[in-house]
Amino acid sequence: MRIKLSYTVEEEDVLKEAAKLIGLSGEDLQHALTLFASTQEELKGSGTDNDIPNGEKARSMIEEFRQALLAVDTRLSEVVDILDGYEMYRMSQRSPEESPPQPEMTTAPAQLMELSEG
């Protein structure tokens, strides 16, 4: 079972922490790359009678490969969530002069009430 963790860092350290989290996927990524190559080799066999491709072993290797990729993908998704939250925080900290202009309402509030009722 996976459990979501939460912790705080200083604002200036958010991107460094995100980089560290990506780095935690290095072992899973390396494992996936190894499985990528070895699965292909298993399916090809060596071409001799003594080394016949083992489909069941290849299937097991593919499942392990998928799990390694899932671990990397999950970590990357978590980092994207952190980056999105950080960007929202930074936008909320901007002064009104720095904020992008808000679009003007072209419909008067009374007209909006009529539209929603009708």
Secondary structure, DSSP 8 states (H G I E B T S, - for coil): ----------GGGHHHHHHHHHHTTHHHHHHHHHHHHHHHHHHH--SSTTS---HHHHHHHHHHHHHHHHHHHHHHHHHHHHHHHHHHHHHHHS-TTTS-------S-HHHHHHHHH-
